[in-house]
């Protein structure tokens, strides 16, 4: 898949989305979160997270807010999009001929 969204722009989108999530949740807005950091990427998204050390030390799992920014258009991926993406990957995996059997 062709990537058209630069990582720097995706980082700004992730920072805005994580800030929105924190401000919209009264139970989160009282905590201090670390700066948003790039975690990893796959073929479709950049994945970012912001940790809260206080939540982590309290045993709150995962203690982070994570968002995934689409590489093609910059939208934030939903859980449903991830389900479809991984289902498609699984489907493709089973359609591949087993090269070890040849």
Biopython code that builds the backbone (N, CA, C, O; Angstrom):
import numpy as np
from Bio.PDB.StructureBuilder import StructureBuilder

atoms = [
    (1, "UNK", "N", (0.839, -1.186, 0.000)),
    (1, "UNK", "CA", (0.000, 0.000, 0.000)),
    (1, "UNK", "C", (0.880, 1.244, 0.000)),
    (1, "UNK", "O", (1.849, 1.327, 0.754)),
    (2, "UNK", "N", (0.548, 2.186, -0.827)),
    (2, "UNK", "CA", (1.288, 3.434, -0.917)),
    (2, "UNK", "C", (0.959, 4.322, 0.288)),
    (2, "UNK", "O", (-0.209, 4.549, 0.602)),
    (3, "UNK", "N", (1.986, 4.811, 0.943)),
    (3, "UNK", "CA", (1.821, 5.719, 2.067)),
    (3, "UNK", "C", (1.849, 7.140, 1.547)),
    (3, "UNK", "O", (2.812, 7.548, 0.898)),
    (4, "UNK", "N", (0.795, 7.903, 1.828)),
    (4, "UNK", "CA", (0.793, 9.286, 1.384)),
    (4, "UNK", "C", (0.866, 10.264, 2.548)),
    (4, "UNK", "O", (1.171, 11.439, 2.343)),
    (5, "UNK", "N", (0.594, 9.806, 3.760)),
    (5, "UNK", "CA", (0.613, 10.676, 4.924)),
    (5, "UNK", "C", (1.971, 10.577, 5.624)),
    (5, "UNK", "O", (2.346, 9.503, 6.095)),
    (6, "UNK", "N", (2.703, 11.684, 5.695)),
    (6, "UNK", "CA", (3.995, 11.638, 6.378)),
    (6, "UNK", "C", (3.815, 11.354, 7.876)),
    (6, "UNK", "O", (2.800, 11.719, 8.468)),
    (7, "UNK", "N", (4.795, 10.712, 8.465)),
    (7, "UNK", "CA", (4.761, 10.382, 9.886)),
    (7, "UNK", "C", (4.576, 11.633, 10.739)),
    (7, "UNK", "O", (3.854, 11.594, 11.735)),
    (8, "UNK", "N", (5.205, 12.723, 10.374)),
    (8, "UNK", "CA", (5.094, 13.958, 11.143)),
    (8, "UNK", "C", (3.653, 14.453, 11.195)),
    (8, "UNK", "O", (3.184, 14.898, 12.242)),
    (9, "UNK", "N", (2.964, 14.377, 10.087)),
    (9, "UNK", "CA", (1.562, 14.802, 10.049)),
    (9, "UNK", "C", (0.691, 13.828, 10.846)),
    (9, "UNK", "O", (-0.223, 14.249, 11.555)),
    (10, "UNK", "N", (0.968, 12.547, 10.732)),
    (10, "UNK", "CA", (0.222, 11.546, 11.495)),
    (10, "UNK", "C", (0.418, 11.760, 12.995)),
    (10, "UNK", "O", (-0.512, 11.570, 13.778)),
    (11, "UNK", "N", (1.613, 12.150, 13.388)),
    (11, "UNK", "CA", (1.894, 12.414, 14.803)),
    (11, "UNK", "C", (1.013, 13.541, 15.314)),
    (11, "UNK", "O", (0.460, 13.439, 16.409)),
    (12, "UNK", "N", (0.872, 14.604, 14.552)),
    (12, "UNK", "CA", (0.017, 15.736, 14.958)),
    (12, "UNK", "C", (-1.436, 15.300, 15.087)),
    (12, "UNK", "O", (-2.128, 15.705, 16.021)),
    (13, "UNK", "N", (-1.896, 14.479, 14.154)),
    (13, "UNK", "CA", (-3.271, 13.975, 14.210)),
    (13, "UNK", "C", (-3.456, 13.127, 15.473)),
    (13, "UNK", "O", (-4.463, 13.255, 16.169)),
    (14, "UNK", "N", (-2.487, 12.270, 15.760)),
    (14, "UNK", "CA", (-2.561, 11.423, 16.951)),
    (14, "UNK", "C", (-2.558, 12.264, 18.221)),
    (14, "UNK", "O", (-3.318, 11.983, 19.147)),
    (15, "UNK", "N", (-1.723, 13.280, 18.279)),
    (15, "UNK", "CA", (-1.679, 14.156, 19.456)),
    (15, "UNK", "C", (-3.030, 14.821, 19.694)),
    (15, "UNK", "O", (-3.500, 14.899, 20.829)),
    (16, "UNK", "N", (-3.646, 15.297, 18.623)),
    (16, "UNK", "CA", (-4.956, 15.941, 18.749)),
    (16, "UNK", "C", (-6.023, 14.949, 19.208)),
    (16, "UNK", "O", (-6.856, 15.277, 20.052)),
    (17, "UNK", "N", (-5.996, 13.742, 18.654)),
    (17, "UNK", "CA", (-6.999, 12.739, 19.010)),
    (17, "UNK", "C", (-6.826, 12.279, 20.456)),
    (17, "UNK", "O", (-7.814, 12.136, 21.175)),
    (18, "UNK", "N", (-5.609, 12.050, 20.885)),
    (18, "UNK", "CA", (-5.378, 11.633, 22.264)),
    (18, "UNK", "C", (-5.777, 12.744, 23.232)),
    (18, "UNK", "O", (-6.363, 12.468, 24.279)),
    (19, "UNK", "N", (-5.470, 13.982, 22.901)),
    (19, "UNK", "CA", (-5.887, 15.114, 23.744)),
    (19, "UNK", "C", (-7.408, 15.181, 23.831)),
    (19, "UNK", "O", (-7.956, 15.470, 24.895)),
    (20, "UNK", "N", (-8.087, 14.918, 22.730)),
    (20, "UNK", "CA", (-9.556, 14.934, 22.718)),
    (20, "UNK", "C", (-10.110, 13.812, 23.595)),
    (20, "UNK", "O", (-11.043, 14.027, 24.368)),
    (21, "UNK", "N", (-9.536, 12.624, 23.473)),
    (21, "UNK", "CA", (-9.989, 11.483, 24.277)),
    (21, "UNK", "C", (-9.843, 11.803, 25.764)),
    (21, "UNK", "O", (-10.754, 11.541, 26.549)),
    (22, "UNK", "N", (-8.706, 12.365, 26.149)),
    (22, "UNK", "CA", (-8.462, 12.696, 27.554)),
    (22, "UNK", "C", (-9.434, 13.761, 28.033)),
    (22, "UNK", "O", (-10.017, 13.625, 29.108)),
    (23, "UNK", "N", (-9.615, 14.810, 27.259)),
    (23, "UNK", "CA", (-10.492, 15.902, 27.698)),
    (23, "UNK", "C", (-11.963, 15.488, 27.724)),
    (23, "UNK", "O", (-12.740, 16.034, 28.506)),
    (24, "UNK", "N", (-12.353, 14.538, 26.887)),
    (24, "UNK", "CA", (-13.750, 14.080, 26.850)),
    (24, "UNK", "C", (-14.085, 13.092, 27.963)),
    (24, "UNK", "O", (-15.260, 12.835, 28.225)),
    (25, "UNK", "N", (-13.086, 12.545, 28.609)),
    (25, "UNK", "CA", (-13.315, 11.552, 29.668)),
    (25, "UNK", "C", (-12.951, 12.155, 31.018)),
    (25, "UNK", "O", (-11.775, 12.362, 31.317)),
    (26, "UNK", "N", (-13.960, 12.434, 31.825)),
    (26, "UNK", "CA", (-13.717, 13.074, 33.127)),
    (26, "UNK", "C", (-12.768, 12.256, 33.986)),
    (26, "UNK", "O", (-11.960, 12.826, 34.719)),
    (27, "UNK", "N", (-12.846, 10.936, 33.913)),
    (27, "UNK", "CA", (-11.974, 10.108, 34.739)),
    (27, "UNK", "C", (-10.530, 10.109, 34.255)),
    (27, "UNK", "O", (-9.632, 9.762, 35.023)),
    (28, "UNK", "N", (-10.283, 10.485, 33.018)),
    (28, "UNK", "CA", (-8.909, 10.553, 32.502)),
    (28, "UNK", "C", (-8.308, 11.946, 32.619)),
    (28, "UNK", "O", (-7.095, 12.091, 32.764)),
    (29, "UNK", "N", (-9.143, 12.958, 32.557)),
    (29, "UNK", "CA", (-8.632, 14.330, 32.492)),
    (29, "UNK", "C", (-7.910, 14.761, 33.763)),
    (29, "UNK", "O", (-7.209, 15.773, 33.751)),
    (30, "UNK", "N", (-8.061, 14.029, 34.848)),
    (30, "UNK", "CA", (-7.370, 14.394, 36.087)),
    (30, "UNK", "C", (-5.961, 13.816, 36.171)),
    (30, "UNK", "O", (-5.228, 14.110, 37.115)),
    (31, "UNK", "N", (-5.575, 12.995, 35.189)),
    (31, "UNK", "CA", (-4.264, 12.364, 35.184)),
    (31, "UNK", "C", (-3.314, 13.077, 34.231)),
    (31, "UNK", "O", (-3.731, 13.747, 33.286)),
    (32, "UNK", "N", (-2.022, 12.912, 34.509)),
    (32, "UNK", "CA", (-0.978, 13.464, 33.651)),
    (32, "UNK", "C", (-0.499, 12.362, 32.703)),
    (32, "UNK", "O", (-0.053, 11.307, 33.155)),
    (33, "UNK", "N", (-0.587, 12.597, 31.414)),
    (33, "UNK", "CA", (-0.135, 11.634, 30.412)),
    (33, "UNK", "C", (1.185, 12.098, 29.808)),
    (33, "UNK", "O", (1.444, 13.294, 29.680)),
    (34, "UNK", "N", (2.002, 11.134, 29.446)),
    (34, "UNK", "CA", (3.275, 11.403, 28.788)),
    (34, "UNK", "C", (3.008, 11.944, 27.380)),
    (34, "UNK", "O", (1.902, 11.802, 26.859)),
    (35, "UNK", "N", (4.020, 12.563, 26.769)),
    (35, "UNK", "CA", (3.851, 12.989, 25.374)),
    (35, "UNK", "C", (3.532, 11.789, 24.475)),
    (35, "UNK", "O", (3.937, 10.660, 24.748)),
    (36, "UNK", "N", (2.811, 12.063, 23.418)),
    (36, "UNK", "CA", (2.433, 11.024, 22.456)),
    (36, "UNK", "C", (3.697, 10.544, 21.749)),
    (36, "UNK", "O", (4.528, 11.338, 21.308)),
    (37, "UNK", "N", (3.816, 9.208, 21.655)),
    (37, "UNK", "CA", (4.991, 8.617, 21.013)),
    (37, "UNK", "C", (4.564, 7.650, 19.923)),
    (37, "UNK", "O", (3.580, 6.922, 20.057)),
    (38, "UNK", "N", (5.328, 7.662, 18.848)),
    (38, "UNK", "CA", (5.140, 6.681, 17.787)),
    (38, "UNK", "C", (5.540, 5.324, 18.338)),
    (38, "UNK", "O", (6.620, 5.172, 18.910)),
    (39, "UNK", "N", (4.655, 4.321, 18.163)),
    (39, "UNK", "CA", (4.930, 2.976, 18.667)),
    (39, "UNK", "C", (5.419, 2.040, 17.566)),
    (39, "UNK", "O", (6.475, 1.416, 17.676)),
    (40, "UNK", "N", (4.628, 1.962, 16.509)),
    (40, "UNK", "CA", (4.944, 1.045, 15.409)),
    (40, "UNK", "C", (4.011, 1.367, 14.253)),
    (40, "UNK", "O", (3.190, 2.281, 14.325)),
    (41, "UNK", "N", (4.161, 0.590, 13.183)),
    (41, "UNK", "CA", (3.276, 0.752, 12.036)),
    (41, "UNK", "C", (3.052, -0.607, 11.396)),
    (41, "UNK", "O", (3.814, -1.550, 11.606)),
    (42, "UNK", "N", (1.994, -0.679, 10.617)),
    (42, "UNK", "CA", (1.784, -1.835, 9.759)),
    (42, "UNK", "C", (1.523, -1.289, 8.361)),
    (42, "UNK", "O", (1.774, -0.111, 8.107)),
    (43, "UNK", "N", (1.043, -2.092, 7.481)),
    (43, "UNK", "CA", (0.841, -1.649, 6.119)),
    (43, "UNK", "C", (-0.192, -0.550, 5.945)),
    (43, "UNK", "O", (-0.194, 0.142, 4.927)),
    (44, "UNK", "N", (-1.064, -0.381, 6.919)),
    (44, "UNK", "CA", (-2.164, 0.571, 6.774)),
    (44, "UNK", "C", (-2.139, 1.747, 7.727)),
    (44, "UNK", "O", (-2.653, 2.814, 7.394)),
    (45, "UNK", "N", (-1.547, 1.580, 8.920)),
    (45, "UNK", "CA", (-1.641, 2.631, 9.936)),
    (45, "UNK", "C", (-0.322, 2.866, 10.659)),
    (45, "UNK", "O", (0.553, 2.003, 10.727)),
    (46, "UNK", "N", (-0.224, 4.089, 11.199)),
    (46, "UNK", "CA", (0.788, 4.423, 12.197)),
    (46, "UNK", "C", (0.104, 4.286, 13.555)),
    (46, "UNK", "O", (-1.045, 4.701, 13.708)),
    (47, "UNK", "N", (0.789, 3.713, 14.539)),
    (47, "UNK", "CA", (0.197, 3.509, 15.853)),
    (47, "UNK", "C", (0.968, 4.341, 16.871)),
    (47, "UNK", "O", (2.196, 4.292, 16.940)),
    (48, "UNK", "N", (0.219, 5.104, 17.656)),
    (48, "UNK", "CA", (0.775, 6.023, 18.646)),
    (48, "UNK", "C", (0.171, 5.720, 20.005)),
    (48, "UNK", "O", (-0.922, 5.161, 20.100)),
    (49, "UNK", "N", (0.893, 6.095, 21.060)),
    (49, "UNK", "CA", (0.377, 5.890, 22.410)),
    (49, "UNK", "C", (0.887, 6.988, 23.334)),
    (49, "UNK", "O", (1.937, 7.591, 23.109)),
    (50, "UNK", "N", (0.102, 7.223, 24.379)),
    (50, "UNK", "CA", (0.483, 8.128, 25.456)),
    (50, "UNK", "C", (0.208, 7.404, 26.762)),
    (50, "UNK", "O", (-0.924, 7.007, 27.039)),
    (51, "UNK", "N", (1.253, 7.237, 27.560)),
    (51, "UNK", "CA", (1.145, 6.489, 28.812)),
    (51, "UNK", "C", (0.886, 7.422, 29.985)),
    (51, "UNK", "O", (1.251, 8.597, 29.964)),
    (52, "UNK", "N", (0.248, 6.868, 31.003)),
    (52, "UNK", "CA", (0.054, 7.571, 32.267)),
    (52, "UNK", "C", (0.718, 6.727, 33.343)),
    (52, "UNK", "O", (0.206, 5.669, 33.708)),
    (53, "UNK", "N", (1.848, 7.186, 33.851)),
    (53, "UNK", "CA", (2.601, 6.416, 34.836)),
    (53, "UNK", "C", (1.805, 6.164, 36.110)),
    (53, "UNK", "O", (1.958, 5.115, 36.737)),
    (54, "UNK", "N", (0.965, 7.104, 36.497)),
    (54, "UNK", "CA", (0.148, 6.919, 37.702)),
    (54, "UNK", "C", (-0.846, 5.774, 37.518)),
    (54, "UNK", "O", (-1.010, 4.945, 38.413)),
    (55, "UNK", "N", (-1.504, 5.723, 36.372)),
    (55, "UNK", "CA", (-2.431, 4.618, 36.099)),
    (55, "UNK", "C", (-1.693, 3.284, 36.060)),
    (55, "UNK", "O", (-2.171, 2.284, 36.596)),
    (56, "UNK", "N", (-0.540, 3.278, 35.430)),
    (56, "UNK", "CA", (0.255, 2.052, 35.334)),
    (56, "UNK", "C", (0.679, 1.587, 36.724)),
    (56, "UNK", "O", (0.589, 0.399, 37.032)),
    (57, "UNK", "N", (1.140, 2.511, 37.566)),
    (57, "UNK", "CA", (1.573, 2.132, 38.917)),
    (57, "UNK", "C", (0.409, 1.656, 39.778)),
    (57, "UNK", "O", (0.613, 0.913, 40.737)),
    (58, "UNK", "N", (-0.816, 2.079, 39.442)),
    (58, "UNK", "CA", (-2.005, 1.615, 40.159)),
    (58, "UNK", "C", (-2.480, 0.260, 39.641)),
    (58, "UNK", "O", (-3.440, -0.310, 40.160)),
    (59, "UNK", "N", (-1.803, -0.249, 38.619)),
    (59, "UNK", "CA", (-2.182, -1.539, 38.056)),
    (59, "UNK", "C", (-3.304, -1.452, 37.044)),
    (59, "UNK", "O", (-3.887, -2.471, 36.674)),
    (60, "UNK", "N", (-3.614, -0.249, 36.592)),
    (60, "UNK", "CA", (-4.640, -0.075, 35.567)),
    (60, "UNK", "C", (-4.047, -0.522, 34.240)),
    (60, "UNK", "O", (-3.033, 0.010, 33.788)),
    (61, "UNK", "N", (-4.681, -1.491, 33.630)),
    (61, "UNK", "CA", (-4.191, -2.044, 32.376)),
    (61, "UNK", "C", (-5.062, -1.540, 31.246)),
    (61, "UNK", "O", (-6.282, -1.686, 31.334)),
    (62, "UNK", "N", (-4.521, -0.956, 30.191)),
    (62, "UNK", "CA", (-3.094, -0.885, 29.894)),
    (62, "UNK", "C", (-2.415, 0.361, 30.431)),
    (62, "UNK", "O", (-1.186, 0.430, 30.411)),
    (63, "UNK", "N", (-3.166, 1.359, 30.917)),
    (63, "UNK", "CA", (-2.528, 2.567, 31.422)),
    (63, "UNK", "C", (-2.046, 3.504, 30.334)),
    (63, "UNK", "O", (-1.288, 4.437, 30.600)),
    (64, "UNK", "N", (-2.483, 3.260, 29.119)),
    (64, "UNK", "CA", (-2.112, 4.103, 27.979)),
    (64, "UNK", "C", (-3.342, 4.344, 27.113)),
    (64, "UNK", "O", (-4.313, 3.587, 27.138)),
    (65, "UNK", "N", (-3.262, 5.401, 26.367)),
    (65, "UNK", "CA", (-4.253, 5.661, 25.314)),
    (65, "UNK", "C", (-3.525, 5.438, 24.005)),
    (65, "UNK", "O", (-2.444, 5.981, 23.779)),
    (66, "UNK", "N", (-4.120, 4.648, 23.159)),
    (66, "UNK", "CA", (-3.492, 4.318, 21.878)),
    (66, "UNK", "C", (-4.442, 4.682, 20.756)),
    (66, "UNK", "O", (-5.647, 4.445, 20.843)),
    (67, "UNK", "N", (-3.886, 5.261, 19.697)),
    (67, "UNK", "CA", (-4.659, 5.554, 18.496)),
    (67, "UNK", "C", (-3.865, 5.122, 17.271)),
    (67, "UNK", "O", (-2.635, 5.076, 17.278)),
    (68, "UNK", "N", (-4.608, 4.810, 16.233)),
    (68, "UNK", "CA", (-4.007, 4.400, 14.970)),
    (68, "UNK", "C", (-4.475, 5.348, 13.882)),
    (68, "UNK", "O", (-5.673, 5.565, 13.698)),
    (69, "UNK", "N", (-3.512, 5.910, 13.164)),
    (69, "UNK", "CA", (-3.787, 6.905, 12.123)),
    (69, "UNK", "C", (-3.571, 6.255, 10.766)),
    (69, "UNK", "O", (-2.503, 5.711, 10.488)),
    (70, "UNK", "N", (-4.599, 6.318, 9.923)),
    (70, "UNK", "CA", (-4.532, 5.736, 8.589)),
    (70, "UNK", "C", (-3.455, 6.428, 7.768)),
    (70, "UNK", "O", (-3.386, 7.657, 7.731)),
    (71, "UNK", "N", (-2.618, 5.638, 7.114)),
    (71, "UNK", "CA", (-1.519, 6.182, 6.319)),
    (71, "UNK", "C", (-1.992, 6.861, 5.038)),
    (71, "UNK", "O", (-1.294, 7.726, 4.507)),
    (72, "UNK", "N", (-3.148, 6.491, 4.541)),
    (72, "UNK", "CA", (-3.576, 7.064, 3.262)),
    (72, "UNK", "C", (-4.318, 8.383, 3.418)),
    (72, "UNK", "O", (-4.135, 9.294, 2.610)),
    (73, "UNK", "N", (-5.167, 8.500, 4.461)),
    (73, "UNK", "CA", (-5.966, 9.718, 4.552)),
    (73, "UNK", "C", (-5.980, 10.382, 5.925)),
    (73, "UNK", "O", (-6.593, 11.436, 6.088)),
    (74, "UNK", "N", (-5.317, 9.786, 6.915)),
    (74, "UNK", "CA", (-5.186, 10.422, 8.214)),
    (74, "UNK", "C", (-6.338, 10.220, 9.178)),
    (74, "UNK", "O", (-6.327, 10.803, 10.263)),
    (75, "UNK", "N", (-7.328, 9.420, 8.828)),
    (75, "UNK", "CA", (-8.421, 9.229, 9.799)),
    (75, "UNK", "C", (-7.983, 8.255, 10.889)),
    (75, "UNK", "O", (-7.068, 7.453, 10.696)),
    (76, "UNK", "N", (-8.649, 8.340, 12.030)),
    (76, "UNK", "CA", (-8.379, 7.456, 13.165)),
    (76, "UNK", "C", (-9.148, 6.162, 12.945)),
    (76, "UNK", "O", (-10.350, 6.173, 12.680)),
    (77, "UNK", "N", (-8.439, 5.056, 13.058)),
    (77, "UNK", "CA", (-9.075, 3.752, 12.850)),
    (77, "UNK", "C", (-9.931, 3.360, 14.041)),
    (77, "UNK", "O", (-9.568, 3.584, 15.196)),
    (78, "UNK", "N", (-11.070, 2.772, 13.732)),
    (78, "UNK", "CA", (-11.974, 2.246, 14.756)),
    (78, "UNK", "C", (-11.644, 0.775, 15.017)),
    (78, "UNK", "O", (-10.894, 0.150, 14.268)),
    (79, "UNK", "N", (-12.211, 0.245, 16.079)),
    (79, "UNK", "CA", (-12.039, -1.180, 16.380)),
    (79, "UNK", "C", (-12.591, -2.030, 15.250)),
    (79, "UNK", "O", (-12.023, -3.072, 14.924)),
    (80, "UNK", "N", (-13.691, -1.598, 14.650)),
    (80, "UNK", "CA", (-14.300, -2.350, 13.560)),
    (80, "UNK", "C", (-13.384, -2.411, 12.337)),
    (80, "UNK", "O", (-13.317, -3.435, 11.657)),
    (81, "UNK", "N", (-12.689, -1.326, 12.064)),
    (81, "UNK", "CA", (-11.749, -1.327, 10.941)),
    (81, "UNK", "C", (-10.623, -2.324, 11.179)),
    (81, "UNK", "O", (-10.210, -3.033, 10.261)),
    (82, "UNK", "N", (-10.125, -2.380, 12.419)),
    (82, "UNK", "CA", (-9.083, -3.357, 12.735)),
    (82, "UNK", "C", (-9.604, -4.775, 12.590)),
    (82, "UNK", "O", (-8.889, -5.641, 12.086)),
    (83, "UNK", "N", (-10.817, -5.033, 13.015)),
    (83, "UNK", "CA", (-11.387, -6.372, 12.867)),
    (83, "UNK", "C", (-11.450, -6.771, 11.395)),
    (83, "UNK", "O", (-11.084, -7.890, 11.035)),
    (84, "UNK", "N", (-11.914, -5.854, 10.549)),
    (84, "UNK", "CA", (-11.979, -6.142, 9.108)),
    (84, "UNK", "C", (-10.587, -6.342, 8.522)),
    (84, "UNK", "O", (-10.377, -7.248, 7.716)),
    (85, "UNK", "N", (-9.637, -5.504, 8.922)),
    (85, "UNK", "CA", (-8.270, -5.591, 8.420)),
    (85, "UNK", "C", (-7.644, -6.941, 8.772)),
    (85, "UNK", "O", (-7.082, -7.610, 7.905)),
    (86, "UNK", "N", (-7.741, -7.338, 10.035)),
    (86, "UNK", "CA", (-7.142, -8.605, 10.446)),
    (86, "UNK", "C", (-7.881, -9.808, 9.874)),
    (86, "UNK", "O", (-7.268, -10.842, 9.608)),
    (87, "UNK", "N", (-9.184, -9.684, 9.683)),
    (87, "UNK", "CA", (-9.938, -10.767, 9.035)),
    (87, "UNK", "C", (-9.472, -10.930, 7.592)),
    (87, "UNK", "O", (-9.336, -12.054, 7.109)),
    (88, "UNK", "N", (-9.229, -9.829, 6.907)),
    (88, "UNK", "CA", (-8.742, -9.886, 5.524)),
    (88, "UNK", "C", (-7.337, -10.484, 5.472)),
    (88, "UNK", "O", (-7.041, -11.289, 4.590)),
    (89, "UNK", "N", (-6.471, -10.096, 6.409)),
    (89, "UNK", "CA", (-5.129, -10.687, 6.453)),
    (89, "UNK", "C", (-5.210, -12.195, 6.671)),
    (89, "UNK", "O", (-4.484, -12.961, 6.037)),
    (90, "UNK", "N", (-6.083, -12.609, 7.559)),
    (90, "UNK", "CA", (-6.244, -14.031, 7.841)),
    (90, "UNK", "C", (-6.769, -14.759, 6.607)),
    (90, "UNK", "O", (-6.313, -15.857, 6.290)),
    (91, "UNK", "N", (-7.709, -14.157, 5.926)),
    (91, "UNK", "CA", (-8.258, -14.742, 4.702)),
    (91, "UNK", "C", (-7.153, -14.898, 3.653)),
    (91, "UNK", "O", (-7.052, -15.943, 3.010)),
    (92, "UNK", "N", (-6.340, -13.882, 3.481)),
    (92, "UNK", "CA", (-5.245, -13.939, 2.517)),
    (92, "UNK", "C", (-4.229, -15.005, 2.903)),
    (92, "UNK", "O", (-3.679, -15.686, 2.038)),
    (93, "UNK", "N", (-3.984, -15.147, 4.177)),
    (93, "UNK", "CA", (-3.018, -16.140, 4.645)),
    (93, "UNK", "C", (-3.451, -17.557, 4.262)),
    (93, "UNK", "O", (-2.626, -18.384, 3.874)),
    (94, "UNK", "N", (-4.742, -17.823, 4.375)),
    (94, "UNK", "CA", (-5.230, -19.155, 4.056)),
    (94, "UNK", "C", (-5.385, -19.369, 2.566)),
    (94, "UNK", "O", (-5.509, -20.507, 2.115)),
    (95, "UNK", "N", (-5.379, -18.284, 1.787)),
    (95, "UNK", "CA", (-5.459, -18.429, 0.327)),
    (95, "UNK", "C", (-4.101, -18.630, -0.301)),
    (95, "UNK", "O", (-4.008, -19.006, -1.469)),
    (96, "UNK", "N", (-3.036, -18.385, 0.459)),
    (96, "UNK", "CA", (-1.679, -18.538, -0.050)),
    (96, "UNK", "C", (-1.341, -20.026, -0.152)),
    (96, "UNK", "O", (-1.609, -20.773, 0.790)),
    (97, "UNK", "N", (-0.773, -20.468, -1.246)),
    (97, "UNK", "CA", (-0.336, -21.867, -1.330)),
    (97, "UNK", "C", (0.801, -22.100, -0.356)),
    (97, "UNK", "O", (1.632, -21.220, -0.136)),
    (98, "UNK", "N", (0.834, -23.263, 0.213)),
    (98, "UNK", "CA", (1.872, -23.612, 1.189)),
    (98, "UNK", "C", (3.163, -23.950, 0.429)),
    (98, "UNK", "O", (3.293, -25.023, -0.159)),
    (99, "UNK", "N", (4.103, -23.016, 0.457)),
    (99, "UNK", "CA", (5.356, -23.205, -0.289)),
    (99, "UNK", "C", (6.191, -24.333, 0.312)),
    (99, "UNK", "O", (7.018, -24.919, -0.386)),
    (100, "UNK", "N", (5.993, -24.647, 1.584)),
    (100, "UNK", "CA", (6.769, -25.715, 2.201)),
    (100, "UNK", "C", (6.346, -27.100, 1.683)),
    (100, "UNK", "O", (7.123, -28.053, 1.740)),
    (101, "UNK", "N", (5.119, -27.198, 1.183)),
    (101, "UNK", "CA", (4.617, -28.490, 0.695)),
    (101, "UNK", "C", (5.120, -28.781, -0.709)),
    (101, "UNK", "O", (5.023, -29.917, -1.175)),
    (102, "UNK", "N", (5.651, -27.786, -1.386)),
    (102, "UNK", "CA", (6.109, -27.977, -2.773)),
    (102, "UNK", "C", (7.434, -28.681, -2.843)),
    (102, "UNK", "O", (7.952, -28.915, -3.934)),
]
sb = StructureBuilder()
sb.init_structure("model")
sb.init_model(0)
sb.init_chain("A")
sb.init_seg("    ")
for serial, (resi, resn, name, xyz) in enumerate(atoms, 1):
    if name == "N":
        sb.init_residue(resn, " ", resi, " ")
    sb.init_atom(name, np.array(xyz, "f"), 0.0, 1.0, " ", f" {name:<3s}", serial, name[0])
structure = sb.get_structure()
